[in-house]
Structure formats: structure tokens, C-alpha cells
Amino acid sequence: MAPDAANSIRYYLAIAAGNKDDLARIRQWNNLKVGFDEHTIWVRDFDYAQIHSVEVKSIPFKDLFYERDNKLFFLDSRLPERSAPSLLWTAIDRALPVKLPAFNHNYFGIHEKMDIRFVPRETEAETAAMLVTLDVLEHYLQTAPAVRLQKIRWAILDNTKALLLGKPLLPIPGETFWQRKDFLIPTGQDLELFLLADTLQKKINPGRDRWVLWSKDSSYVSILKESLMPLSRSAYRLTRQSLSLPNG
């Protein structure tokens, strides 16, 4: 099957109920829905990139389908295999909750820390934020149309850089990030243990009142959401003045 221009093709994955743990590698895709019948777990609403991704290809003992006229066809087949299942569909992160292992503190010790690493992300994610130098931002603001700034919120970090949040982002050079809940993760990267993202968020940002900006070296900075303000030339100028920062 070629990519559908309207993205209207619905893709399915079927796997035996006993192999449920193999779905852990796709649980982070929150667009997916899961349904259960007597012996099979069904997952639907993959997009074209997801159904052909490394994550899906690495799941053993699965069947992949696409739907047309309420019939399911094997991927790359034009012969209907069966009717589309009529099930109660649930968001994948609710249908397949994470079960964390119990740590043996007698072995690891009470000071053991989780090792957070980032790895290349197999699928693309929409950019939601960027980190730019104040000089680059100021140069752009000198001629930027006001309408281009309307959907952007911003805050100054370390008196040298600005965090910009919103869509579409500004056409200026900077470090870009995608959003997983309240985490802002470098574009092209993802948590190696992405199944622990919810647990990490509860530890780092229990009040859900901060953005957690991650670096590729696994360090992070948390920024109060309420500290981000609408971006405009006047807001930029007044903020620099209030911080006694020299103009670029």
C-alpha cells in the first residue's frame, strides 16, 4: 500500500493476547486505540509511517491489515481477509497500563538512581518548541509581522537564550524540541525507556505546572508554564529592560 494522500486509510495490527507485552514498544503512540476479543488484541489507527516503522516491524507474530469498506485486507493484498472487528476501543495507554518492576533496594541500595538516556527516534514528531539566542530573536523581531508572533509564547533562560513555544514556530535558527506531555525533548531523540515517561513526569513535575526542557546529555531545566508570555516586540523590549540586559 502506498501512502494515502488524505491519510484516510485505517491500519490495524492483530496479535495473540498472550503476546501483549510485545506491544510495549508502540505504547507511546497515543493516537492508537486497542480492542480485545476472546484470543486477540487489536490495535488500530496507525498512520502510514507508523505501520511501516521499525517499532512495528520488530513485533513478532503479528498480522497487519488495512481497512476498506468495513473489510480487512492484509497489507499489500487486494483480497479481503475478514470483516473489520466490532469492539470497544480504548486509548492504548489506558488499555495497556505500564507495570513497573519492583526494585530490590537491598541489592541496588537506597541511593540508586535511574539512568536516563536518549536514543534516536524512529518516527518523526511535530516540532513544538525551540531554543534560540536572544541576538537571533531580536534580529528577527525587528522586521517580523505581528501576525507571525500571535501563537508564540516565550521566556528568557539564563539571560542569553529564549524558549519559544507554539505552532508554527518562527523561521529562525535554533535548537528544536517535540512535546511528550510536559516534556520538551530534542527533535530526533526519545527517551530510551519511554515507558517510564509517566513515572518520570510524576517525579519531576508532579503539579503539571512546568515545562521540562531536556538536553541530549539527559540534563533538564524546568520552566513554570505561567512564566511564558505572548511574544511581541514590546514584550521582548520590556523584558530585556526589566532584566537589565544590553540590546543585541
C-alpha positions in Angstrom: 0.0 0.0 0.0 1.3 3.5 -0.9 0.8 6.4 1.4 -2.8 7.7 1.2 -2.8 11.4 0.2 -5.7 12.1 2.5 -4.4 9.9 5.3 -7.8 8.2 5.3 -6.7 4.6 5.3 -7.2 2.9 8.7 -4.5 0.4 9.6 -4.8 -2.5 12.1 -2.4 -4.8 14.0 -3.6 -8.1 15.4 -1.6 -10.1 18.0 -2.4 -13.0 20.2 -3.5 -12.0 23.7 -0.6 -13.9 25.3 1.9 -11.7 23.5 0.6 -8.5 25.0 4.0 -7.4 26.3 5.3 -7.1 22.8 3.1 -4.1 22.3 5.2 -2.1 24.8 7.3 -0.7 22.0 4.4 1.2 20.4 2.6 2.2 23.6 4.0 5.8 23.3 1.9 6.5 20.2 -1.2 8.0 21.9 -3.2 8.1 18.6 -3.6 4.3 18.8 -6.7 2.5 20.0 -6.9 -1.0 21.4 -9.7 -3.5 21.4 -9.9 -7.1 22.8 -11.7 -10.2 21.6 -11.5 -13.7 23.0 -8.0 -14.5 22.0 -6.7 -11.5 20.1 -5.6 -7.9 20.8 -6.4 -5.5 18.0 -4.7 -2.2 17.6 -5.9 0.4 15.1 -5.5 4.0 13.8 -1.8 3.7 12.8 -0.7 6.2 10.2 1.3 5.1 7.2 4.7 5.9 8.8 3.8 4.0 12.0 2.5 0.8 10.3 5.8 0.6 8.3 8.1 1.7 11.2 10.9 -0.3 12.8 8.9 -0.5 16.0 6.0 -2.3 14.3 8.3 -4.5 12.2 10.1 -5.7 15.3 6.9 -7.0 16.9 6.8 -10.8 16.3 3.8 -13.0 15.5 1.6 -10.2 14.3 -0.8 -9.6 11.4 -1.1 -6.2 9.7 -4.2 -5.1 7.8 -5.8 -2.1 6.2 -9.5 -1.4 6.1 -11.7 -0.7 3.1 -15.5 -0.8 3.0 -15.5 -2.3 6.5 -13.3 -5.2 5.3 -9.8 -6.0 6.4 -7.1 -6.7 3.8 -3.6 -8.0 4.6 -1.0 -5.3 4.0 -0.1 -5.4 0.2 -3.1 -7.6 -0.6 -6.2 -6.8 -2.6 -8.2 -9.7 -1.4 -10.4 -9.2 1.7 -9.5 -11.4 4.6 -12.3 -10.7 7.1 -14.7 -8.1 8.3 -13.4 -5.3 10.5 -13.8 -6.2 14.2 -16.6 -4.5 16.1 -15.1 -3.9 19.5 -15.0 -1.4 22.4 -11.9 0.7 21.5 -9.7 2.3 24.3 -6.7 4.6 24.1 -3.6 2.4 24.1 -2.0 3.9 27.2 -5.2 3.2 29.2 -5.7 -0.3 27.7 -2.1 -1.3 28.3 -1.0 0.4 31.5 2.7 0.2 32.4 3.7 -2.2 35.1 6.9 -1.2 36.7 9.2 -3.8 38.2 9.7 -3.8 41.9 13.2 -2.7 42.7 15.2 -4.8 45.2 16.6 -2.0 47.4 18.6 -4.5 49.4 20.6 -5.1 46.2 20.6 -1.8 44.5 21.0 0.3 47.6 18.8 3.2 48.6 20.9 5.8 46.7 20.4 4.0 43.3 19.4 6.4 40.6 17.6 5.8 37.3 20.0 6.2 34.3 18.2 8.4 31.8 19.4 8.2 28.2 18.2 9.5 24.9 18.2 7.4 21.7 17.4 8.3 18.0 13.6 8.4 17.4 12.5 6.2 14.6 9.4 8.2 13.6 9.0 12.0 13.1 7.3 14.2 15.7 6.0 17.7 15.1 8.2 20.4 16.5 6.6 22.3 19.3 9.3 24.4 20.8 12.7 25.9 20.1 15.6 27.5 22.0 17.2 30.5 20.3 19.8 33.1 21.3 18.5 36.5 22.2 20.5 38.1 19.4 18.9 35.9 16.8 15.4 36.5 18.2 15.9 40.3 18.4 17.2 40.5 14.8 14.0 38.6 13.6 11.7 40.8 15.7 12.9 44.0 14.0 11.0 43.1 10.8 8.7 40.3 11.8 4.9 40.8 11.1 2.9 40.8 14.2 0.6 38.1 12.9 3.6 35.7 12.8 4.1 36.1 16.6 0.5 35.7 17.7 0.7 32.0 18.6 4.1 32.1 20.2 4.8 32.2 24.0 8.3 32.8 25.3 10.6 33.1 28.3 14.2 34.1 28.7 16.6 31.4 30.0 20.0 32.2 31.6 19.8 35.8 30.3 21.2 34.5 26.9 18.5 32.4 25.3 14.8 32.4 24.7 12.4 29.4 24.8 9.7 29.7 22.2 6.6 27.6 22.4 3.8 27.4 19.9 2.9 26.3 16.3 4.0 27.3 13.8 7.4 28.2 15.2 9.4 31.1 13.8 11.7 30.6 10.8 14.9 31.3 12.6 17.9 29.0 13.6 17.8 27.3 17.0 17.5 24.0 18.8 14.1 22.4 18.3 12.1 20.2 20.5 9.0 18.0 20.3 6.4 17.6 23.1 5.6 14.5 25.1 3.1 15.7 27.7 5.0 18.3 29.7 8.4 17.1 28.4 10.2 19.1 25.6 12.6 16.6 24.0 15.2 17.3 21.4 14.0 16.7 17.9 15.0 13.4 16.6 15.5 11.9 20.1 13.4 10.0 22.5 13.8 8.5 26.0 15.4 5.1 25.8 13.0 3.9 28.5 10.0 5.8 27.0 7.6 3.5 29.0 8.8 5.3 32.2 7.9 8.8 30.8 4.8 9.0 33.0 6.7 7.9 36.1 9.5 10.5 35.3 6.9 13.2 34.9 5.3 12.4 38.3 8.7 12.7 39.9 10.0 15.8 38.2 6.7 17.7 37.6 4.1 16.4 39.9 2.0 19.5 39.7 2.0 19.6 35.9 2.7 23.3 36.2 6.1 23.3 34.5 7.7 22.6 31.1 10.6 20.2 31.4 13.2 21.1 28.8 15.6 18.2 28.2 19.1 18.3 26.7 20.7 15.5 24.7 23.0 14.8 27.7 19.9 13.9 29.8 20.1 17.1 31.9 17.0 19.2 32.1 15.6 22.6 33.1 12.1 23.1 34.4 10.2 26.3 33.5 7.0 27.5 35.1 4.3 27.4 32.5 2.8 30.7 33.8 6.2 32.4 33.2 5.8 32.1 29.4 4.1 35.2 27.9 2.8 36.1 24.5 5.6 37.2 22.2 5.6 40.7 20.7 8.2 43.4 20.0 7.1 45.4 23.0 7.1 42.4 25.4 10.6 41.5 24.2 11.9 45.0 24.7 10.3 45.4 28.2 11.5 42.0 29.3 15.1 42.8 28.4 14.8 46.2 30.1 13.4 44.6 33.3 16.4 42.2 33.4 18.9 45.0 32.6 20.1 43.1 29.6 22.0 45.0 26.9 20.5 45.2 23.5 21.9 42.9 20.8 
